Amino acid sequence: MLCAGLMLYRLLAGQPALDEPDVTASAQRLPPHGRDIVRLPWSLPRPVPEALRAIVNRATSSQERQRYLNARTLLRALDGWRRVDGQDNGGPLALLLDRLRSVGHLPAMPGVGRRVARLAASEAKRTDELSREILQDMALSLEMLRQVNSSLNQAAHASGTVVITVRRAVALMGLEGVRRAAQALRSWPGPLNEHAAARLRRLMDQVRLAAFTAQALRPPGYDGEVIYLVVMLQNLGRLLVGYHFPEEAEQIRQLMRSSPPPPNAEPGTPDLPGLSEEQASLAVLGVGIDALGLAAAKHWGLGDEMQVMMRRLPLDRPVRTADSDLDVLRVLASAANEAVDALQIVEGRRLPAALAQVAQRYARTLSVDARAVKEALDAGQQALRNGLAPEGLDADGTAEEPTGSPGAAADGSPRGLAGPGPPAVGRLRA
């Protein structure tokens, strides 16, 4: 596959790598036999799409473990880029559309049928109590949001309305709507084998941990359920890839890990860094993970403001001051996700420094320090172990206020998302 990457380099750059016409001779100059590095230059006769650049650079990587293992994986990445780049209106959703139709977005956790039956038998339960139980199942929560927003988009009078809380979805759809949503889901683990299902379950726990961490970090007054769902939606691309492309998800995870220096490296050479998630996703799938999540959200009818909050803050840019509630939620979710990512990727001895770096990035916007981030992670881990309800964790350990508390609109619908048309549904502040 290294020689194939060198041939791709020559096609795109218009000249051979290392100025060596013989591809085999070029390969011998790269690790493990040599020490040269081959990366596609930025200045080329014609621009190269970012995804295609990532594919070529992975194929010629100086780290052997980051290269494509076989022709099938390289072909799949190139085919993914080709399909996405060739779509005039489908974009990255073209990679997922068939699978979303056949097996849904995520499988329901075991026992969802019994849970829904119990909910249906409890007519006296309040909407916020029902939503807490539904939020225990990530697939059912997403399906509720998908169905209610798709229905609103089809109603001309509801233009501009978006539902971003499960409790509002329950109020609009009723118990019969909850049944329909549950029936639309595949049972766990869907088409996944045992190992892929275990990885997806670990990813779901990771997302829940980030959501609990964000709740513990949140400034006073922000709605716990909205924060939970924003964190979850910032991970939507990851979840979809973990379910629909399990082999590729594992490749991405491996590419993100650092690796020891090569045997012929000088003593004291630090570990070689892994790829960022975006780079790894482009190299494996030909499309970014976040782009897949955003495309699915758009397909479901989640509005522009929700899609803005779903975008994680870029790691290579400083965090600016939050100017609105939307900014605060996006920043809060990004901080929690970065802290939990550090737990998964960074080795134990380097973890305190990684968490301190996260705290430093968000100190001005969220008024946090390294101790606050560590305490929020500890609170999130405790909540995850105890099976706490998704919106039950506050910064001081108290329960969430129910719907209709001060700050709700006169009709009980949440406030916070401004925009044309009827008020958007989804209270950002309690």
C-alpha positions as a Markdown table, in Angstrom:
| # | Residue | x | y | z |
|---|---|---|---|---|
| 1 | Met | 0.0 | 0.0 | 0.0 |
| 2 | Leu | 3.0 | 2.3 | 0.5 |
| 3 | Cys | 3.8 | 2.1 | -3.2 |
| 4 | Ala | 0.1 | 2.8 | -4.1 |
| 5 | Gly | 0.3 | 5.9 | -1.9 |
| 6 | Leu | 3.5 | 7.0 | -3.7 |
| 7 | Met | 1.8 | 6.6 | -7.0 |
| 8 | Leu | -1.2 | 8.7 | -5.8 |
| 9 | Tyr | 1.3 | 11.3 | -4.6 |
| 10 | Arg | 2.9 | 11.5 | -8.1 |
| 11 | Leu | -0.5 | 11.8 | -9.8 |
| 12 | Leu | -1.6 | 14.7 | -7.6 |
| 13 | Ala | 1.7 | 16.5 | -7.2 |
| 14 | Gly | 2.8 | 16.1 | -10.8 |
| 15 | Gln | 6.2 | 14.9 | -9.8 |
| 16 | Pro | 7.6 | 11.8 | -8.0 |
| 17 | Ala | 8.0 | 11.8 | -4.3 |
| 18 | Leu | 11.6 | 12.6 | -3.1 |
| 19 | Asp | 12.4 | 13.3 | -6.7 |
| 20 | Glu | 12.9 | 9.6 | -7.2 |
| 21 | Pro | 11.3 | 8.2 | -10.4 |
| 22 | Asp | 11.5 | 4.6 | -9.1 |
| 23 | Val | 8.6 | 4.0 | -6.7 |
| 24 | Thr | 10.3 | 1.0 | -5.1 |
| 25 | Ala | 13.4 | 3.1 | -4.5 |
| 26 | Ser | 11.3 | 5.8 | -2.9 |
| 27 | Ala | 9.6 | 3.2 | -0.6 |
| 28 | Gln | 13.0 | 2.0 | 0.6 |
| 29 | Arg | 13.9 | 5.6 | 1.7 |
| 30 | Leu | 10.8 | 5.6 | 4.1 |
| 31 | Pro | 10.6 | 3.9 | 7.5 |
| 32 | Pro | 11.3 | 1.2 | 8.5 |
| 33 | His | 14.2 | 1.1 | 6.0 |
| 34 | Gly | 15.0 | 4.8 | 5.8 |
| 35 | Arg | 14.2 | 8.1 | 7.6 |
| 36 | Asp | 12.7 | 10.3 | 4.8 |
| 37 | Ile | 9.2 | 11.7 | 5.1 |
| 38 | Val | 6.7 | 12.1 | 2.3 |
| 39 | Arg | 3.7 | 14.4 | 2.7 |
| 40 | Leu | 1.7 | 16.0 | -0.1 |
| 41 | Pro | 2.9 | 19.7 | -0.3 |
| 42 | Trp | 0.3 | 22.5 | 0.1 |
| 43 | Ser | 1.5 | 24.3 | -3.1 |
| 44 | Leu | 0.4 | 22.3 | -6.0 |
| 45 | Pro | -0.6 | 23.1 | -9.6 |
| 46 | Arg | -4.2 | 22.2 | -8.7 |
| 47 | Pro | -5.9 | 22.3 | -5.3 |
| 48 | Val | -6.4 | 18.9 | -3.6 |
| 49 | Pro | -9.5 | 18.3 | -1.4 |
| 50 | Glu | -8.7 | 17.9 | 2.3 |
| 51 | Ala | -10.0 | 14.4 | 2.4 |
| 52 | Leu | -8.0 | 13.2 | -0.5 |
| 53 | Arg | -4.9 | 14.9 | 1.0 |
| 54 | Ala | -5.5 | 13.0 | 4.2 |
| 55 | Ile | -5.8 | 9.7 | 2.3 |
| 56 | Val | -2.5 | 10.2 | 0.5 |
| 57 | Asn | -0.7 | 11.3 | 3.6 |
| 58 | Arg | -1.9 | 8.2 | 5.5 |
| 59 | Ala | -0.8 | 5.9 | 2.7 |
| 60 | Thr | 2.8 | 7.4 | 2.8 |
| 61 | Ser | 2.9 | 8.0 | 6.6 |
| 62 | Ser | 6.3 | 7.7 | 8.3 |
| 63 | Gln | 4.5 | 5.6 | 11.0 |
| 64 | Glu | 4.0 | 2.1 | 9.6 |
| 65 | Arg | 1.0 | 1.4 | 11.8 |
| 66 | Gln | -0.9 | 4.4 | 10.4 |
| 67 | Arg | -0.6 | 3.2 | 6.8 |
| 68 | Tyr | -3.4 | 1.2 | 5.1 |
| 69 | Leu | -3.1 | -2.5 | 5.8 |
| 70 | Asn | -4.5 | -3.7 | 2.6 |
| 71 | Ala | -6.1 | -2.6 | -0.7 |
| 72 | Arg | -9.6 | -3.0 | 0.6 |
| 73 | Thr | -9.2 | -0.3 | 3.3 |
| 74 | Leu | -7.5 | 2.1 | 0.9 |
| 75 | Leu | -10.2 | 1.5 | -1.7 |
| 76 | Arg | -13.0 | 2.1 | 0.9 |
| 77 | Ala | -11.5 | 5.5 | 1.9 |
| 78 | Leu | -11.1 | 6.6 | -1.8 |
| 79 | Asp | -14.6 | 5.4 | -2.6 |
| 80 | Gly | -16.0 | 7.3 | 0.4 |
| 81 | Trp | -14.3 | 10.5 | -0.7 |
| 82 | Arg | -15.5 | 10.0 | -4.3 |
| 83 | Arg | -19.1 | 9.5 | -3.3 |
| 84 | Val | -19.1 | 12.5 | -1.0 |
| 85 | Asp | -17.2 | 14.8 | -3.4 |
| 86 | Gly | -19.5 | 13.8 | -6.3 |
| 87 | Gln | -22.7 | 14.5 | -4.5 |
| 88 | Asp | -24.4 | 17.8 | -5.6 |
| 89 | Asn | -27.1 | 17.7 | -2.8 |
| 90 | Gly | -26.6 | 14.6 | -0.8 |
| 91 | Gly | -23.2 | 15.4 | 0.7 |
| 92 | Pro | -21.8 | 13.1 | 3.4 |
| 93 | Leu | -25.3 | 11.8 | 4.1 |
| 94 | Ala | -25.0 | 9.7 | 1.0 |
| 95 | Leu | -22.7 | 7.4 | 2.9 |
| 96 | Leu | -25.3 | 6.8 | 5.6 |
| 97 | Leu | -28.7 | 7.2 | 4.0 |
| 98 | Asp | -29.2 | 3.5 | 3.0 |
| 99 | Arg | -28.1 | 2.3 | 6.3 |
| 100 | Leu | -30.2 | 4.8 | 8.2 |
| 101 | Arg | -33.2 | 3.5 | 6.3 |
| 102 | Ser | -32.4 | -0.2 | 6.8 |
| 103 | Val | -31.2 | -0.4 | 10.4 |
| 104 | Gly | -31.9 | 3.0 | 11.9 |
| 105 | His | -29.5 | 5.5 | 13.5 |
| 106 | Leu | -28.8 | 3.4 | 16.7 |
| 107 | Pro | -30.1 | 0.2 | 18.2 |
| 108 | Ala | -32.4 | 0.4 | 21.3 |
| 109 | Met | -30.9 | -0.8 | 24.5 |
| 110 | Pro | -32.3 | -4.1 | 25.9 |
| 111 | Gly | -35.6 | -3.8 | 27.5 |
| 112 | Val | -36.9 | -0.7 | 25.7 |
| 113 | Gly | -40.1 | -2.5 | 24.8 |
| 114 | Arg | -40.9 | -3.2 | 28.4 |
| 115 | Arg | -39.9 | 0.3 | 29.4 |
| 116 | Val | -42.3 | 1.8 | 26.9 |
| 117 | Ala | -45.1 | -0.5 | 28.0 |
| 118 | Arg | -44.6 | 0.6 | 31.5 |
| 119 | Leu | -44.7 | 4.3 | 30.5 |
| 120 | Ala | -47.9 | 3.7 | 28.5 |
| 121 | Ala | -49.5 | 2.1 | 31.6 |
| 122 | Ser | -48.7 | 5.2 | 33.7 |
| 123 | Glu | -51.0 | 7.8 | 32.2 |
| 124 | Ala | -50.7 | 9.9 | 35.4 |
| 125 | Lys | -47.0 | 10.4 | 35.0 |
| 126 | Arg | -45.8 | 13.9 | 34.3 |
| 127 | Thr | -44.0 | 14.8 | 31.1 |
| 128 | Asp | -40.7 | 15.6 | 32.8 |
| 129 | Glu | -40.8 | 12.2 | 34.6 |
| 130 | Leu | -41.5 | 10.4 | 31.3 |
| 131 | Ser | -38.7 | 12.3 | 29.5 |
| 132 | Arg | -36.2 | 11.2 | 32.2 |
| 133 | Glu | -37.0 | 7.6 | 31.6 |
| 134 | Ile | -36.8 | 8.0 | 27.8 |
| 135 | Leu | -33.4 | 9.7 | 28.1 |
| 136 | Gln | -32.0 | 6.6 | 29.6 |
| 137 | Asp | -32.1 | 5.1 | 26.1 |
| 138 | Met | -30.0 | 7.1 | 23.6 |
| 139 | Ala | -31.5 | 5.6 | 20.5 |
| 140 | Leu | -35.1 | 6.3 | 21.7 |
| 141 | Ser | -34.2 | 9.9 | 22.6 |
| 142 | Leu | -32.8 | 10.5 | 19.2 |
| 143 | Glu | -35.7 | 8.8 | 17.5 |
| 144 | Met | -38.2 | 11.0 | 19.4 |
| 145 | Leu | -36.3 | 14.2 | 18.2 |
| 146 | Arg | -36.1 | 12.8 | 14.7 |
| 147 | Gln | -39.8 | 12.0 | 14.4 |
| 148 | Val | -41.2 | 15.2 | 16.0 |
| 149 | Asn | -38.9 | 17.5 | 14.0 |
| 150 | Ser | -39.6 | 15.7 | 10.8 |
| 151 | Ser | -43.3 | 16.1 | 11.4 |
| 152 | Leu | -42.9 | 19.8 | 12.2 |
| 153 | Asn | -40.9 | 20.4 | 9.0 |
| 154 | Gln | -43.7 | 18.9 | 7.0 |
| 155 | Ala | -46.2 | 21.3 | 8.5 |
| 156 | Ala | -46.1 | 24.6 | 6.7 |
| 157 | His | -47.4 | 26.5 | 9.8 |
| 158 | Ala | -44.5 | 25.3 | 11.9 |
| 159 | Ser | -41.8 | 26.8 | 9.8 |
| 160 | Gly | -38.9 | 27.8 | 12.0 |
| 161 | Thr | -39.9 | 25.6 | 15.0 |
| 162 | Val | -37.4 | 23.1 | 16.3 |
| 163 | Val | -37.7 | 20.7 | 19.3 |
| 164 | Ile | -34.5 | 20.0 | 21.2 |
| 165 | Thr | -35.9 | 18.5 | 24.4 |
| 166 | Val | -37.4 | 15.0 | 24.9 |
| 167 | Arg | -40.0 | 16.4 | 27.3 |
| 168 | Arg | -41.3 | 18.7 | 24.7 |
| 169 | Ala | -41.4 | 15.9 | 22.1 |
| 170 | Val | -43.4 | 13.8 | 24.6 |
| 171 | Ala | -45.8 | 16.7 | 25.1 |
| 172 | Leu | -46.3 | 17.0 | 21.3 |
| 173 | Met | -46.4 | 13.3 | 20.4 |
| 174 | Gly | -48.1 | 11.8 | 23.4 |
| 175 | Leu | -47.7 | 8.2 | 24.6 |
| 176 | Glu | -48.8 | 6.8 | 21.2 |
| 177 | Gly | -45.9 | 8.7 | 19.6 |
| 178 | Val | -43.5 | 7.2 | 22.1 |
| 179 | Arg | -44.8 | 3.8 | 21.1 |
| 180 | Arg | -44.2 | 4.5 | 17.4 |
| 181 | Ala | -40.7 | 5.8 | 18.1 |
| 182 | Ala | -39.8 | 2.7 | 20.1 |
| 183 | Gln | -41.3 | 0.4 | 17.4 |
| 184 | Ala | -39.1 | 2.1 | 14.7 |
| 185 | Leu | -35.9 | 1.0 | 16.5 |
| 186 | Arg | -33.9 | -2.2 | 15.9 |
| 187 | Ser | -33.2 | -4.2 | 19.0 |
| 188 | Trp | -29.8 | -4.2 | 20.5 |
| 189 | Pro | -27.2 | -4.8 | 19.1 |
| 190 | Gly | -28.7 | -4.6 | 15.6 |
| 191 | Pro | -26.3 | -6.0 | 12.9 |
| 192 | Leu | -23.3 | -5.7 | 15.2 |
| 193 | Asn | -21.2 | -8.6 | 16.4 |
| 194 | Glu | -20.3 | -9.0 | 20.0 |
| 195 | His | -17.1 | -7.1 | 19.9 |
| 196 | Ala | -18.5 | -4.2 | 17.9 |
| 197 | Ala | -21.5 | -4.0 | 20.2 |
| 198 | Ala | -19.2 | -3.8 | 23.2 |
| 199 | Arg | -17.3 | -0.9 | 21.6 |
| 200 | Leu | -20.5 | 0.9 | 20.8 |
| 201 | Arg | -21.7 | 0.5 | 24.4 |
| 202 | Arg | -18.4 | 1.9 | 25.7 |
| 203 | Leu | -18.8 | 4.8 | 23.4 |
| 204 | Met | -22.3 | 5.5 | 24.6 |
| 205 | Asp | -21.0 | 5.4 | 28.2 |
| 206 | Gln | -18.3 | 7.9 | 27.2 |
| 207 | Val | -20.9 | 10.2 | 25.7 |
| 208 | Arg | -23.0 | 10.0 | 28.9 |
| 209 | Leu | -20.0 | 10.7 | 31.0 |
| 210 | Ala | -19.3 | 13.9 | 28.9 |
| 211 | Ala | -23.0 | 14.9 | 29.3 |
| 212 | Phe | -22.8 | 14.5 | 33.1 |
| 213 | Thr | -19.5 | 16.3 | 33.2 |
| 214 | Ala | -21.1 | 19.2 | 31.3 |
| 215 | Gln | -24.0 | 19.4 | 33.7 |
| 216 | Ala | -21.6 | 19.6 | 36.6 |
| 217 | Leu | -19.6 | 22.4 | 34.9 |
| 218 | Arg | -22.6 | 24.4 | 33.7 |
| 219 | Pro | -23.2 | 27.9 | 34.9 |
| 220 | Pro | -26.3 | 28.4 | 37.1 |
| 221 | Gly | -29.7 | 28.4 | 35.4 |
| 222 | Tyr | -29.0 | 26.3 | 32.3 |
| 223 | Asp | -31.4 | 23.5 | 31.4 |
| 224 | Gly | -30.0 | 20.1 | 32.3 |
| 225 | Glu | -31.8 | 18.2 | 29.5 |
| 226 | Val | -30.7 | 20.6 | 26.8 |
| 227 | Ile | -27.1 | 20.3 | 27.9 |
| 228 | Tyr | -27.4 | 16.5 | 27.9 |
| 229 | Leu | -28.8 | 16.5 | 24.4 |
| 230 | Val | -26.3 | 19.0 | 23.0 |
| 231 | Val | -23.4 | 16.9 | 24.3 |
| 232 | Met | -25.0 | 13.8 | 22.8 |
| 233 | Leu | -25.5 | 15.5 | 19.4 |
| 234 | Gln | -21.9 | 16.8 | 19.4 |
| 235 | Asn | -21.1 | 13.1 | 19.4 |
| 236 | Leu | -23.7 | 12.0 | 16.8 |
| 237 | Gly | -21.2 | 11.5 | 14.1 |
| 238 | Arg | -19.1 | 9.2 | 16.4 |
| 239 | Leu | -22.1 | 7.2 | 17.4 |
| 240 | Leu | -23.3 | 6.8 | 13.8 |
| 241 | Val | -19.8 | 5.6 | 12.6 |
| 242 | Gly | -19.5 | 3.3 | 15.6 |
| 243 | Tyr | -22.8 | 1.6 | 14.6 |
| 244 | His | -22.8 | 1.7 | 10.8 |
| 245 | Phe | -19.0 | 1.5 | 10.2 |
| 246 | Pro | -17.6 | -0.5 | 13.1 |
| 247 | Glu | -14.4 | -1.6 | 11.4 |
| 248 | Glu | -13.7 | 2.0 | 10.3 |
| 249 | Ala | -14.5 | 3.3 | 13.7 |
| 250 | Glu | -11.8 | 1.0 | 15.2 |
| 251 | Gln | -9.3 | 2.1 | 12.5 |
| 252 | Ile | -10.0 | 5.8 | 13.5 |
| 253 | Arg | -9.5 | 5.0 | 17.1 |
| 254 | Gln | -6.2 | 3.3 | 16.5 |
| 255 | Leu | -4.9 | 6.2 | 14.3 |
| 256 | Met | -5.6 | 8.7 | 17.0 |
| 257 | Arg | -3.3 | 6.9 | 19.5 |
| 258 | Ser | 0.3 | 7.8 | 19.9 |
| 259 | Ser | 2.9 | 5.2 | 19.2 |
| 260 | Pro | 6.5 | 4.5 | 20.3 |
| 261 | Pro | 9.4 | 5.9 | 18.2 |
| 262 | Pro | 10.8 | 3.6 | 15.6 |
| 263 | Pro | 13.7 | 1.2 | 16.6 |
| 264 | Asn | 16.3 | 3.3 | 14.7 |
| 265 | Ala | 15.3 | 6.6 | 16.4 |
| 266 | Glu | 17.7 | 8.5 | 18.5 |
| 267 | Pro | 17.6 | 7.9 | 22.3 |
| 268 | Gly | 15.1 | 10.1 | 24.1 |
| 269 | Thr | 12.9 | 10.5 | 21.0 |
| 270 | Pro | 9.3 | 11.2 | 22.3 |
| 271 | Asp | 6.3 | 9.1 | 21.3 |
| 272 | Leu | 5.0 | 9.8 | 17.8 |
| 273 | Pro | 1.6 | 11.6 | 18.0 |
| 274 | Gly | -1.5 | 10.1 | 16.6 |
| 275 | Leu | -3.8 | 11.8 | 14.1 |
| 276 | Ser | -6.6 | 14.1 | 15.2 |
| 277 | Glu | -10.1 | 12.6 | 14.9 |
| 278 | Glu | -10.9 | 14.7 | 11.9 |
| 279 | Gln | -7.7 | 13.7 | 10.1 |
| 280 | Ala | -8.2 | 10.0 | 11.0 |
| 281 | Ser | -11.8 | 10.1 | 9.8 |
| 282 | Leu | -10.8 | 11.7 | 6.5 |
| 283 | Ala | -8.1 | 9.1 | 6.0 |
| 284 | Val | -10.4 | 6.2 | 6.8 |
| 285 | Leu | -13.8 | 7.2 | 5.5 |
| 286 | Gly | -13.0 | 10.1 | 3.1 |
| 287 | Val | -15.3 | 12.4 | 5.1 |
| 288 | Gly | -15.1 | 13.9 | 8.6 |
| 289 | Ile | -17.1 | 12.4 | 11.5 |
| 290 | Asp | -18.6 | 15.8 | 12.4 |
| 291 | Ala | -19.9 | 16.2 | 8.8 |
| 292 | Leu | -21.7 | 12.9 | 9.0 |
| 293 | Gly | -23.4 | 13.9 | 12.3 |
| 294 | Leu | -24.4 | 17.3 | 10.9 |
| 295 | Ala | -25.7 | 15.8 | 7.7 |
| 296 | Ala | -27.9 | 13.4 | 9.7 |
| 297 | Ala | -29.2 | 16.3 | 11.9 |
| 298 | Lys | -30.1 | 18.3 | 8.9 |
| 299 | His | -31.9 | 15.3 | 7.4 |
| 300 | Trp | -33.9 | 14.9 | 10.6 |
| 301 | Gly | -35.0 | 18.6 | 10.5 |
| 302 | Leu | -32.9 | 20.0 | 13.4 |
| 303 | Gly | -32.5 | 23.7 | 12.7 |
| 304 | Asp | -29.5 | 25.8 | 11.9 |
| 305 | Glu | -29.1 | 26.9 | 15.5 |
| 306 | Met | -29.0 | 23.3 | 16.7 |
| 307 | Gln | -26.5 | 22.5 | 14.0 |
| 308 | Val | -24.3 | 25.4 | 15.2 |
| 309 | Met | -24.3 | 24.0 | 18.8 |
| 310 | Met | -23.5 | 20.5 | 17.4 |
| 311 | Arg | -20.2 | 21.8 | 16.0 |
| 312 | Arg | -17.3 | 21.2 | 18.5 |
| 313 | Leu | -14.9 | 24.1 | 18.9 |
| 314 | Pro | -11.8 | 23.6 | 16.7 |
| 315 | Leu | -8.8 | 22.4 | 18.8 |
| 316 | Asp | -6.4 | 24.6 | 16.8 |
| 317 | Arg | -8.2 | 27.9 | 17.6 |
| 318 | Pro | -8.6 | 29.8 | 20.8 |
| 319 | Val | -11.9 | 29.8 | 22.6 |
| 320 | Arg | -13.6 | 33.2 | 22.3 |
| 321 | Thr | -16.0 | 34.8 | 24.7 |
| 322 | Ala | -19.6 | 33.4 | 24.5 |
| 323 | Asp | -22.0 | 36.1 | 23.3 |
| 324 | Ser | -25.2 | 34.1 | 23.7 |
| 325 | Asp | -26.9 | 31.1 | 25.3 |
| 326 | Leu | -26.2 | 29.2 | 22.2 |
| 327 | Asp | -22.5 | 30.0 | 22.4 |
| 328 | Val | -22.4 | 29.0 | 26.1 |
| 329 | Leu | -24.0 | 25.6 | 25.4 |
| 330 | Arg | -21.6 | 24.9 | 22.5 |
| 331 | Val | -18.6 | 25.9 | 24.6 |
| 332 | Leu | -19.8 | 23.9 | 27.6 |
| 333 | Ala | -20.4 | 20.7 | 25.5 |
| 334 | Ser | -17.1 | 21.1 | 23.8 |
| 335 | Ala | -15.2 | 21.5 | 27.1 |
| 336 | Ala | -16.8 | 18.4 | 28.6 |
| 337 | Asn | -16.2 | 16.3 | 25.4 |
| 338 | Glu | -12.5 | 17.4 | 25.3 |
| 339 | Ala | -12.1 | 16.5 | 29.0 |
| 340 | Val | -13.6 | 13.0 | 28.5 |
| 341 | Asp | -11.6 | 12.5 | 25.2 |
| 342 | Ala | -8.4 | 13.1 | 27.3 |
| 343 | Leu | -9.4 | 10.3 | 29.6 |
| 344 | Gln | -9.7 | 7.9 | 26.6 |
| 345 | Ile | -6.5 | 8.9 | 24.7 |
| 346 | Val | -4.0 | 10.3 | 27.2 |
| 347 | Glu | -1.9 | 8.0 | 29.3 |
| 348 | Gly | -2.3 | 8.1 | 33.1 |
| 349 | Arg | 0.8 | 10.0 | 34.0 |
| 350 | Arg | 0.0 | 12.7 | 31.4 |
| 351 | Leu | -3.7 | 13.1 | 32.2 |
| 352 | Pro | -3.4 | 15.9 | 34.8 |
| 353 | Ala | -1.5 | 18.0 | 32.3 |
| 354 | Ala | -4.1 | 17.3 | 29.6 |
| 355 | Leu | -7.0 | 18.2 | 31.9 |
| 356 | Ala | -5.1 | 21.4 | 32.9 |
| 357 | Gln | -4.8 | 22.3 | 29.2 |
| 358 | Val | -8.6 | 21.8 | 28.8 |
| 359 | Ala | -9.2 | 24.1 | 31.8 |
| 360 | Gln | -6.9 | 26.7 | 30.5 |
| 361 | Arg | -8.6 | 26.8 | 27.1 |
| 362 | Tyr | -12.0 | 27.4 | 28.7 |
| 363 | Ala | -11.0 | 29.3 | 31.9 |
| 364 | Arg | -12.1 | 32.7 | 30.6 |
| 365 | Thr | -15.4 | 31.6 | 29.1 |
| 366 | Leu | -16.6 | 29.1 | 31.7 |
| 367 | Ser | -14.7 | 30.5 | 34.8 |
| 368 | Val | -13.2 | 27.0 | 35.5 |
| 369 | Asp | -9.8 | 25.8 | 36.6 |
| 370 | Ala | -8.1 | 22.4 | 36.5 |
| 371 | Arg | -9.6 | 21.5 | 39.9 |
| 372 | Ala | -13.1 | 22.3 | 38.7 |
| 373 | Val | -12.7 | 20.2 | 35.5 |
| 374 | Lys | -11.3 | 17.2 | 37.6 |
| 375 | Glu | -14.2 | 17.5 | 40.1 |
| 376 | Ala | -16.8 | 17.7 | 37.3 |
| 377 | Leu | -15.3 | 14.5 | 35.7 |
| 378 | Asp | -15.4 | 12.8 | 39.1 |
| 379 | Ala | -19.0 | 13.8 | 39.6 |
| 380 | Gly | -19.8 | 12.5 | 36.1 |
| 381 | Gln | -18.2 | 9.2 | 36.7 |
| 382 | Gln | -20.1 | 8.8 | 40.0 |
| 383 | Ala | -23.4 | 9.6 | 38.2 |
| 384 | Leu | -22.6 | 7.1 | 35.5 |
| 385 | Arg | -21.8 | 4.4 | 38.0 |
| 386 | Asn | -25.0 | 5.1 | 40.0 |
| 387 | Gly | -27.2 | 5.1 | 36.9 |
| 388 | Leu | -28.4 | 8.6 | 37.6 |
| 389 | Ala | -31.2 | 10.0 | 35.4 |
| 390 | Pro | -29.6 | 12.0 | 32.5 |
| 391 | Glu | -31.0 | 15.4 | 33.7 |
| 392 | Gly | -30.6 | 14.7 | 37.3 |
| 393 | Leu | -27.1 | 16.0 | 37.9 |
| 394 | Asp | -26.5 | 19.6 | 38.9 |
| 395 | Ala | -23.3 | 21.3 | 39.8 |
| 396 | Asp | -24.3 | 21.1 | 43.5 |
| 397 | Gly | -25.8 | 17.7 | 43.2 |
| 398 | Thr | -29.5 | 18.9 | 43.3 |
| 399 | Ala | -32.2 | 17.6 | 41.0 |
| 400 | Glu | -33.4 | 19.5 | 38.0 |
| 401 | Glu | -36.4 | 21.9 | 38.2 |
| 402 | Pro | -39.4 | 20.5 | 36.5 |
| 403 | Thr | -40.9 | 21.9 | 33.3 |
| 404 | Gly | -42.9 | 25.0 | 34.1 |
| 405 | Ser | -40.5 | 26.4 | 36.6 |
| 406 | Pro | -39.5 | 30.1 | 36.5 |
| 407 | Gly | -38.1 | 30.9 | 33.1 |
| 408 | Ala | -40.6 | 28.8 | 31.1 |
| 409 | Ala | -42.9 | 30.4 | 28.6 |
| 410 | Ala | -46.6 | 30.9 | 29.6 |
| 411 | Asp | -47.6 | 27.7 | 27.7 |
| 412 | Gly | -44.9 | 25.7 | 29.4 |
| 413 | Ser | -42.7 | 25.5 | 26.4 |
| 414 | Pro | -39.0 | 26.3 | 26.9 |
| 415 | Arg | -37.3 | 29.5 | 25.9 |
| 416 | Gly | -34.0 | 30.4 | 24.5 |
| 417 | Leu | -33.8 | 29.8 | 20.7 |
| 418 | Ala | -34.6 | 33.0 | 18.8 |
| 419 | Gly | -35.4 | 32.9 | 15.2 |
| 420 | Pro | -38.1 | 33.5 | 12.6 |
| 421 | Gly | -41.6 | 31.9 | 12.9 |
| 422 | Pro | -43.1 | 30.5 | 16.1 |
| 423 | Pro | -40.9 | 30.3 | 19.2 |
| 424 | Ala | -38.3 | 27.5 | 18.9 |
| 425 | Val | -38.8 | 24.8 | 21.4 |
| 426 | Gly | -36.0 | 24.0 | 23.8 |
| 427 | Arg | -35.4 | 26.0 | 27.0 |
| 428 | Leu | -31.8 | 26.8 | 27.4 |
| 429 | Arg | -32.1 | 28.2 | 30.9 |
| 430 | Ala | -34.1 | 26.8 | 33.7 |
